[in-house]
Amino acid sequence: MTTTRRLLVAALLGAAAFAGQAAAQAFPTQQITMVIPFAPGGPTDVVGRLLAEVMGRDLGQPVVVQNVGGAGGTIGVHRVVQARPDGHTILYTNIGIATQPTLYRRLPYNPLTDLEPFGLVTPTPMIISVRPNFPGTTLADFLAYARERRDGVNLANAGLGSASQLCGTLLQAQLGINFTTVSFTGSGPIFPQLIAGNLDVYCDQTTSSLPFVREGRIRGLAMATRERLPQAPDIPTTAEAGLPGFEVSIWHGMYAPRGTPRPVIERLNRALRVAIQDPTVVARLNDLASPPEPLERVTPEAHRAFLEAEINRWRPVLQAAGQYAD
């Protein structure tokens, strides 16, 4: 490389670095859109809206939630992948982003290369719930009911690739039963149907299910956790209730489009860290049995490493189930 060319390359790199720094100093210059790839009212939506309000105060611009449901969350994710990489469009989603590369064999993006993870948010336990008029009060009652009726049991999920679909897949695999699956575009629309008795069973996150359980509008049978939760001490674990080894926890994180300047990523990360330490947010998340992640996991580097590990973890599980979205 000639001296002139080296100088030109150095000048271009310097200009790019300066442009990135300038963008970060000005960021944000307008409202930020937080895309949640599921219907309003679902578990991911509940927490995302909590975080959006506090992040907006810290950033000095409103963070407005936009629900873009459908196709197991892939439509919303793709919208963020295609957005301008300036930090004004971000994604808040759950573990589904780690299962999409296996479930969708023609996925139009790669989560590891087309997105910039900037922080894990919260791990959330799963709870197995049934309609309020279910003829039984325990998980053992449901298991007996399910083994007798098999595909006559209606199992709801929030779409292929959603947390509830993953939980339902594992539940059917452990029982050796294929239920009749009823898919929705998010968790929000499921609860009216479950409350009305039109669905039999739903396995989803405590953030959305627990309030309905507390109100007596649906019946919580078991927590898919190792120990009982202090937020719901009367609900047994799956092991206690007759389903040993069935433990499922759903994680959540935030992302920006690939190419978003590093200083902007760091500013978004800082706002996220402020949000998950906000006393109101912490209290609400604890009440929903979904405490914030430790701060050492709320970094772009930790998030990216964890995302890669989760993609590799779930690939053989989903391939064994043989369920694909395309």
Phi, psi and omega in degrees: 000130181288162179300318180298319181291321179298319179295322179295316179298316180299320180295319179295318178296319179296320179295320179295318179296318179297319180296319178296318179295320180295319178298319180294320181295326180276339186290139352271150181256357181202178179298151180256135177262120174261108179278125172246117191277035178218168183292156176299147176092350179281175185297319178293321179296318182302310182287320180303320180291325175300313183291322184301318182297314182287320178299321179299319178296318181290324182278343180081010176221145179296142172254111187257125180282134175235114179276122180232083184275175176114147176054045176063024179095353186288331180295314179295318179298316181298325179298320179289320177305322183273355184286160176298130184277065181238007178089355182271357170229121181230167183238136170237119183211182186245198182304340181305332181293339178273341179265341182301320181298339177266317183292328182247103184286346175239044180296130185280014178204164175242116183304330183281334184247342184255001179225156176248099177295136179230016171157129170288152188243299186202137171269138185232126176291161176254148179232136177269120183235155178230170178299152185295335180262021178297136184281063179173164184236356184231165176296325177300321177298317180294319181298319178295317179299316182293320181292331179283319186260340177048250184287001173278358177267129178268117179252122180271149167214165185267023178114152180299128182096350179283167179299320181291327177292320178297314179298316180296323178297315179294322180297313179296321180295319182291325180276341185071031182231139173257110178281171170276112185271132177243113185261142176238178179264014179167172183283329184308312182290347184286320189299318177301324179288322178292317179297323181283352179086013180275348176235153182267311190216150181211132178244108184212182187286149180299332183302329178256324187281322188300318178302321179290325177295314181299326180280354181078014183276336168225168184248116177276122184263322184197146172266133180277055184231165180285326181231157177296150181268136178297336179284344179212065188295341181275350180266119183289163173284165179298323179296316178297326186272000175110014179228069183296145177085357180265097180229125182222127175231139185250128180257161182226154179202172180240150186217155171235164179295152176302139179094356175298129183305141182305317179300327177290318176302316180294325179290320176296319179298320180297320178294323177296317180296323175298317184296317184281356173255357179296129185303321180293318179294314180301314181297317181293317180295319178297321179297328180270009180062034182225067185295151180298155175293152171301147186300331180293343176266353182264059177225154177303320184292313180296322180295314181298317180297319180292319179301315180298317180296321181290323176301315180290329181290316186273344182304308181294329179296313182287324177295324178294325178290334176071023179255124180232155182267352181221000000 
